Amino acid sequence: MFIFFRKLENKIDILLNKLNESSFNKFVEIIASPKKLFFRNFIAGIARGIGSAIGFSIIGAVIIYLLRYIVMLNIPVIGAFLRDIFELATKT
């Protein structure tokens, strides 16, 4: 019976050491302080928004470039369809 408790105590000590190494205390401090949590989430939201805008702009530019290239290739059905879309978009 005592051997079981010794093994359990050793495993608990190992778990505590791993939690201390993984900066678990800092995580608990951040969650315990609403101001820190709000500030970190606010900054993270701004960063996500800016990243999404930049990523969408780059991907959109690449897609438009590829579509214009397809129009220049003069593929019968696709090229005419895309040309009509570009003409409608430039009229407005």
N, C-alpha and C positions, 0 to 999 in steps of 0.2 A: 504494500500500500504506500509506504514512504517513497519507494522508487518512482511510483506514478507521480507523486507530488513534486519530486525533484525534477523529473522530466518536464512537467508542466511549468514549473518555475523557470527552468532554463529556456523553454520556448517563449515564455512571456518576456524574459529579459532580452532575448534576441529580437523579438517584435518591438520592444521599446527602443532598443538601439537603432533599429532600422527606421522607426518613426522619427527619432531625433536626427538621424542623418538626412532624411528627406525634407527637412525644414517644415515639418508639420506644425510646429509651434508658430511659425510666421503665418501660415495659412489660418490658424485659429485666431491670431491677433487681427488679421485683416477682416475676417468674418465678424468678429466681435465688435469692430469699430464701423458703424454705418457710414461715417464720413469717408474713410479710406475705401470702403467697398464701392460707394457711389462714385468717387473720383476715378477709381480704376475702371469701372464699367463705363463711365462717361468717356474717358480717353479711348477705351477699346472700341466703343461705338463710333467715335469720330474716325478712328483709323480704319475700321471696316467700311465706313461710308466712302471715304476717300479712295480706298483700294478698289472698291466696287466700281466707282466712277471711272477711275483710270483704266481698270481692266476692261470695262464695257466699251470705252472709247477706242482702245487698241483693237479689241476683237471686232468692233463695228467697222473700223477703218480697213482691216484686213478683209472682211467679208465684202465690203463695197469694192475694194480693189480687185478681188477675185471675180466678182460679178461683172465689173467693167471689162476685165480680161476675157471673160466668156463672150460678152457682146462683141468684142473686137475679133474673136475667132470666127464669128459669123456662123455659128451652128444654127441650122435652119429653124427649128421650132423654139429652142431655148433662147437663142439670140434675139429673135424678133419679139418674143414675150418680154424679155428683160429690157430691150430697147424701148418698148411701149411704156414700161413702168418708169424708166428714167425720164422719158419725155413728159409723162404726167407729173412726175416729181419736180421737174425744173420749171413747169408752167406756173406753178403756184408760188 
